Amino acid sequence: MYRKVILDNGLRIVTERMPALKSVTVGIWVNVGSRDEGSGEEGLSHFIEHMLFKGTRSRTATQISREIDALGGEMNAFTGRETTTFYVKVLDQQLAPALALLSDLFHHSRFDARDVEKEKQVVLEEIRMVQDDPEDLAQELHAQQTLSRHPLGRPILGNVAVIQRLRRTDLLRYVRAHYHPLQTVVTVAGNFDLKKLLPALESSFGSWRQDCWQRLDLWPPKVSGGLQVRKKRLEQAHLCLGLRGIPLAHKDRYAAHALNAVLGGSVSSRLFQEVREKRGLAYSIYSYLSSFSDGGAMTVYAATRPKEAARVIELVCKEIRRLRRSGIDRRELERVKNQMKGSLMLSLESTHSRMSKLAKDELYEGRHVSLDEMMAEIDRVSVAQVHRLSRELFETDGLSVTALGPVSDRAIQSALP
């Protein structure tokens, strides 16, 4: 059962009761991410996420860890390009203490200067970890190239220089500028007593007041084409090919997911079958959508032997052109629709997934989108709609290509359309 409540301070509470389950997940979603960072602030959204677990006025970081373990639950956070999320998942009978713990972290974290200095090293190690993971690094480089100078293309973790020089005052100023009740959604999914939950949430968040927050002048991202080759001593060449995508709430979003599934979104996809199963040119090859509030991109990733990099790019481009020219057939679309429905149903059996869906519906749609409505939208996707979308998005003249590894610029360039 879905329920939405707006507190007097403007904070939105969205809940969905799932009485058949024995768990519950609470999420706090703040509508701020890496795209909201100005010059010299790169990485602050992510760093603040870390700092909320480093101690409050009444709990040390060790006490926080021991308390969540004693509840038998999971508490964590993640930073995206447009949102920052803090959540806790516990058994239903542990909801009250879990909510009290999460609320304390959110409202009363100390941001101790000594902890900030220690956490700098942790975040710098996280950045180094990405640099040592070719798949992550290739996709990070590709995002920067594809979205050019747009803030959405910047690494969520930030850059080393900013992290090294940041101070406690920078973090507190950023929180005051961006953390506001009107910019926050609290979502709860699982088994709970609504009559007890709502007063607890009112107690935890109702008194939160903030005079103002920084209103940013955001502009839509634009996908830029071109080639970037980063030479690195690796066993494989890591390739990313990018095309224009669509926003999260776009009317064609279900058709876009169907198109992505056909191209490279599953083991039955055209690219997986052609490049891996038929030719054995790659172990890992897939495509995915990156959708934001006002734009998006579609990316194909593949890892292959350096001498086969040009051949893999040629095959990907060939499949993109074929989809643009001929679209898909009815049988292929029906298979993809069943896959989408099954994946959706299975994912939403988790209280964490339901919690996330509630938040995204509220942030990007401004309303609850029921499972029946989503199923009906999938059913409405047509062959003609997918073909129209492929013609709009799959323009290889605007293709963005990133290659990481021991590859030749000339060889990669020769494979491009």
KAZI-V486754 format. One record per residue. N is the residue number from 1. RES is the residue in one small letter. SS is DSSP state (helix for helix, strand for strand, loop for the rest). PSI is psi in whole degrees, -180 to 180 (999 if undefined). OMEGA is omega in whole degrees, -180 to 180 (none if undefined). Layout:
N,RES,SS,PSI,OMEGA + N,RES,SS,PSI,OMEGA
This chain:
1,m,loop,128,-177 + 2,y,strand,142,177 + 3,r,strand,138,177 + 4,k,strand,133,179 + 5,v,strand,137,176 + 6,i,strand,121,179 + 7,l,loop,166,-178 + 8,d,loop,-28,-180 + 9,n,loop,1,178 + 10,g,loop,-9,179 + 11,l,loop,135,-179 + 12,r,strand,134,175 + 13,i,strand,124,-179 + 14,v,strand,126,-176 + 15,t,strand,154,172 + 16,e,strand,115,-179 + 17,r,strand,131,179 + 18,m,loop,81,-169 + 19,p,loop,-17,-179 + 20,a,loop,-13,-177 + 21,l,loop,165,179 + 22,k,loop,9,-179 + 23,s,strand,168,177 + 24,v,strand,142,178 + 25,t,strand,132,177 + 26,v,strand,130,179 + 27,g,strand,139,172 + 28,i,strand,115,-177 + 29,w,strand,116,177 + 30,v,strand,131,-174 + 31,n,loop,60,178 + 32,v,loop,136,179 + 33,g,loop,-161,-174 + 34,s,helix,-25,180 + 35,r,helix,-17,-178 + 36,d,helix,-3,-177 + 37,e,loop,136,177 + 38,g,loop,-178,178 + 39,s,loop,130,-177 + 40,g,loop,0,179 + 41,e,loop,6,-175 + 42,e,loop,117,180 + 43,g,loop,-4,-177 + 44,l,helix,-38,179 + 45,s,helix,-47,-179 + 46,h,helix,-40,-179 + 47,f,helix,-39,178 + 48,i,helix,-39,176 + 49,e,helix,-45,178 + 50,h,helix,-44,-171 + 51,m,helix,-23,-179 + 52,l,loop,-10,179 + 53,f,loop,9,-173 + 54,k,loop,13,176 + 55,g,strand,143,177 + 56,t,strand,-174,178 + 57,r,loop,-26,-175 + 58,s,loop,-6,-177 + 59,r,loop,137,171 + 60,t,strand,168,178 + 61,a,helix,-38,179 + 62,t,helix,-42,178 + 63,q,helix,-38,178 + 64,i,helix,-47,-180 + 65,s,helix,-45,-179 + 66,r,helix,-36,-178 + 67,e,helix,-43,-180 + 68,i,helix,-35,176 + 69,d,helix,-39,179 + 70,a,helix,-27,177 + 71,l,loop,-9,-179 + 72,g,loop,27,-175 + 73,g,loop,-169,180 + 74,e,strand,131,177 + 75,m,strand,133,-176 + 76,n,strand,-174,179 + 77,a,strand,162,175 + 78,f,strand,148,180 + 79,t,strand,132,176 + 80,g,loop,-171,180 + 81,r,loop,-21,-179 + 82,e,loop,-12,-178 + 83,t,loop,159,171 + 84,t,strand,131,-171 + 85,t,strand,136,174 + 86,f,strand,133,-175 + 87,y,strand,160,173 + 88,v,strand,138,178 + 89,k,strand,125,-177 + 90,v,strand,172,169 + 91,l,strand,151,-172 + 92,d,helix,-34,-178 + 93,q,helix,-10,179 + 94,q,helix,13,-175 + 95,l,helix,-45,-176 + 96,a,helix,-53,179 + 97,p,helix,-32,178 + 98,a,helix,-42,178 + 99,l,helix,-40,178 + 100,a,helix,-40,179 + 101,l,helix,-48,-179 + 102,l,helix,-41,179 + 103,s,helix,-39,179 + 104,d,helix,-44,178 + 105,l,helix,-44,-174 + 106,f,helix,-39,-174 + 107,h,helix,-27,-167 + 108,h,helix,20,176 + 109,s,strand,142,-171 + 110,r,loop,-26,-175 + 111,f,loop,48,-179 + 112,d,loop,136,-176 + 113,a,helix,-37,179 + 114,r,helix,-38,178 + 115,d,helix,-36,177 + 116,v,helix,-45,-180 + 117,e,helix,-41,178 + 118,k,helix,-40,-176 + 119,e,helix,-23,174 + 120,k,helix,-43,-179 + 121,q,helix,-37,178 + 122,v,helix,-46,-179 + 123,v,helix,-39,177 + 124,l,helix,-36,175 + 125,e,helix,-36,178 + 126,e,helix,-40,177 + 127,i,helix,-43,179 + 128,r,helix,-34,179 + 129,m,helix,-41,176 + 130,v,helix,-41,-180 + 131,q,helix,-28,-179 + 132,d,helix,-6,179 + 133,d,loop,105,-174 + 134,p,helix,-37,-180 + 135,e,helix,-47,178 + 136,d,helix,-44,-177 + 137,l,helix,-43,179 + 138,a,helix,-41,-179 + 139,q,helix,-32,176 + 140,e,helix,-45,177 + 141,l,helix,-39,-179 + 142,h,helix,-41,178 + 143,a,helix,-43,179 + 144,q,helix,-40,-179 + 145,q,helix,-47,-174 + 146,t,helix,-41,-178 + 147,l,loop,10,172 + 148,s,loop,-125,-177 + 149,r,loop,8,-180 + 150,h,loop,142,-180 + 151,p,helix,-28,178 + 152,l,helix,-20,-179 + 153,g,helix,-7,-178 + 154,r,loop,151,176 + 155,p,loop,134,179 + 156,i,loop,-34,-178 + 157,l,loop,-14,-179 + 158,g,loop,-166,177 + 159,n,loop,159,-171 + 160,v,helix,-44,-176 + 161,a,helix,-43,-180 + 162,v,helix,-45,-179 + 163,i,helix,-42,-177 + 164,q,helix,-33,-175 + 165,r,helix,-2,-176 + 166,l,loop,153,-179 + 167,r,loop,166,179 + 168,r,helix,-41,-178 + 169,t,helix,-33,177 + 170,d,helix,-42,-179 + 171,l,helix,-45,-179 + 172,l,helix,-39,178 + 173,r,helix,-40,-180 + 174,y,helix,-40,177 + 175,v,helix,-46,180 + 176,r,helix,-33,-177 + 177,a,helix,-29,-169 + 178,h,helix,-22,-179 + 179,y,loop,111,-174 + 180,h,loop,144,180 + 181,p,helix,-38,-179 + 182,l,helix,-17,-180 + 183,q,helix,13,-172 + 184,t,strand,139,175 + 185,v,strand,129,174 + 186,v,strand,125,-178 + 187,t,strand,142,-180 + 188,v,strand,128,179 + 189,a,strand,136,179 + 190,g,strand,-154,-178 + 191,n,loop,118,-180 + 192,f,loop,163,176 + 193,d,loop,110,-175 + 194,l,helix,-33,-179 + 195,k,helix,-27,176 + 196,k,helix,-33,-175 + 197,l,helix,-48,-175 + 198,l,helix,-44,175 + 199,p,helix,-35,179 + 200,a,helix,-41,178 + 201,l,helix,-37,176 + 202,e,helix,-42,179 + 203,s,helix,-37,-176 + 204,s,helix,-33,-171 + 205,f,helix,-12,-174 + 206,g,loop,-30,-178 + 207,s,loop,-1,-179 + 208,w,loop,121,-180 + 209,r,loop,143,177 + 210,q,loop,128,-175 + 211,d,loop,-46,-178 + 212,c,loop,168,173 + 213,w,loop,163,-175 + 214,q,loop,117,177 + 215,r,loop,118,-176 + 216,l,loop,148,176 + 217,d,loop,89,-177 + 218,l,loop,147,177 + 219,w,loop,150,-176 + 220,p,loop,146,177 + 221,p,loop,153,176 + 222,k,loop,129,-180 + 223,v,loop,128,180 + 224,s,loop,136,177 + 225,g,loop,178,178 + 226,g,strand,180,-177 + 227,l,strand,135,173 + 228,q,strand,125,177 + 229,v,strand,120,176 + 230,r,strand,112,-179 + 231,k,loop,134,178 + 232,k,loop,143,-179 + 233,r,loop,101,-179 + 234,l,loop,165,177 + 235,e,loop,-24,-178 + 236,q,loop,162,167 + 237,a,strand,130,-179 + 238,h,strand,122,-170 + 239,l,strand,139,171 + 240,c,strand,131,177 + 241,l,strand,126,-174 + 242,g,strand,143,177 + 243,l,strand,168,179 + 244,r,strand,142,176 + 245,g,loop,-156,-178 + 246,i,loop,160,178 + 247,p,loop,165,-177 + 248,l,loop,-42,-175 + 249,a,loop,17,-178 + 250,h,loop,148,-178 + 251,k,loop,-23,-180 + 252,d,loop,19,-172 + 253,r,helix,-34,179 + 254,y,helix,-36,175 + 255,a,helix,-35,178 + 256,a,helix,-40,177 + 257,h,helix,-37,176 + 258,a,helix,-44,179 + 259,l,helix,-42,178 + 260,n,helix,-41,179 + 261,a,helix,-39,179 + 262,v,helix,-42,-176 + 263,l,helix,-56,-176 + 264,g,loop,19,-174 + 265,g,loop,3,-179 + 266,s,loop,175,-179 + 267,v,loop,-17,176 + 268,s,loop,3,-177 + 269,s,loop,163,-178 + 270,r,helix,-43,-178 + 271,l,helix,-41,180 + 272,f,helix,-44,-178 + 273,q,helix,-41,-175 + 274,e,helix,-46,-172 + 275,v,helix,-42,-178 + 276,r,helix,-57,-172 + 277,e,helix,-44,-176 + 278,k,helix,-40,-172 + 279,r,loop,-14,178 + 280,g,loop,31,-175 + 281,l,loop,-12,-177 + 282,a,loop,147,169 + 283,y,loop,-43,-177 + 284,s,strand,119,173 + 285,i,strand,129,-178 + 286,y,strand,166,175 + 287,s,strand,158,-180 + 288,y,strand,157,177 + 289,l,strand,138,170 + 290,s,strand,103,-176 + 291,s,strand,138,-179 + 292,f,loop,-177,-177 + 293,s,loop,-28,-174 + 294,d,loop,22,179 + 295,g,loop,-173,180 + 296,g,strand,178,179 + 297,a,strand,158,172 + 298,m,strand,133,-174 + 299,t,strand,139,171 + 300,v,strand,129,176 + 301,y,strand,140,176 + 302,a,strand,146,173 + 303,a,strand,130,-175 + 304,t,strand,174,175 + 305,r,loop,140,-176 + 306,p,helix,-39,-178 + 307,k,helix,-14,180 + 308,e,helix,1,-175 + 309,a,helix,-46,-179 + 310,a,helix,-39,-179 + 311,r,helix,-41,179 + 312,v,helix,-42,178 + 313,i,helix,-42,178 + 314,e,helix,-42,-179 + 315,l,helix,-40,178 + 316,v,helix,-47,179 + 317,c,helix,-38,179 + 318,k,helix,-42,-179 + 319,e,helix,-37,177 + 320,i,helix,-45,180 + 321,r,helix,-37,-180 + 322,r,helix,-40,178 + 323,l,helix,-39,180 + 324,r,helix,-37,-177 + 325,r,helix,-45,-170 + 326,s,helix,-13,-178 + 327,g,loop,-150,-179 + 328,i,loop,163,179 + 329,d,loop,170,-175 + 330,r,helix,-39,-179 + 331,r,helix,-41,178 + 332,e,helix,-41,-180 + 333,l,helix,-42,180 + 334,e,helix,-40,178 + 335,r,helix,-43,-180 + 336,v,helix,-40,178 + 337,k,helix,-44,179 + 338,n,helix,-38,177 + 339,q,helix,-45,-180 + 340,m,helix,-43,180 + 341,k,helix,-46,-180 + 342,g,helix,-45,179 + 343,s,helix,-42,180 + 344,l,helix,-47,-178 + 345,m,helix,-44,-179 + 346,l,helix,-41,-179 + 347,s,helix,-35,-175 + 348,l,loop,7,171 + 349,e,loop,-10,179 + 350,s,loop,136,178 + 351,t,helix,-31,178 + 352,h,helix,-46,179 + 353,s,helix,-40,178 + 354,r,helix,-41,177 + 355,m,helix,-45,180 + 356,s,helix,-42,180 + 357,k,helix,-42,178 + 358,l,helix,-44,-178 + 359,a,helix,-46,-178 + 360,k,helix,-38,175 + 361,d,helix,-46,-177 + 362,e,helix,-43,-176 + 363,l,helix,-39,-172 + 364,y,helix,-23,179 + 365,e,helix,-26,-176 + 366,g,loop,15,-179 + 367,r,loop,169,177 + 368,h,loop,129,176 + 369,v,loop,112,-175 + 370,s,loop,161,178 + 371,l,helix,-40,178 + 372,d,helix,-40,179 + 373,e,helix,-40,179 + 374,m,helix,-42,178 + 375,m,helix,-41,179 + 376,a,helix,-38,178 + 377,e,helix,-40,177 + 378,i,helix,-44,179 + 379,d,helix,-32,-177 + 380,r,helix,-14,179 + 381,v,loop,130,-177 + 382,s,loop,162,176 + 383,v,helix,-43,-179 + 384,a,helix,-39,-180 + 385,q,helix,-44,179 + 386,v,helix,-40,-180 + 387,h,helix,-42,178 + 388,r,helix,-43,-179 + 389,l,helix,-39,178 + 390,s,helix,-36,178 + 391,r,helix,-34,-180 + 392,e,helix,-37,-172 + 393,l,helix,-32,-171 + 394,f,loop,63,176 + 395,e,loop,105,-174 + 396,t,helix,-14,176 + 397,d,helix,-28,180 + 398,g,helix,20,-177 + 399,l,loop,135,176 + 400,s,strand,125,-175 + 401,v,strand,130,175 + 402,t,strand,131,178 + 403,a,strand,129,179 + 404,l,strand,127,178 + 405,g,loop,-169,-179 + 406,p,loop,71,-177 + 407,v,loop,158,-179 + 408,s,loop,133,175 + 409,d,helix,-44,-176 + 410,r,helix,-41,-179 + 411,a,helix,-43,179 + 412,i,helix,-44,-180 + 413,q,helix,-39,-178 + 414,s,helix,-22,-178 + 415,a,helix,-11,-176 + 416,l,loop,149,-180 + 417,p,loop,999,none
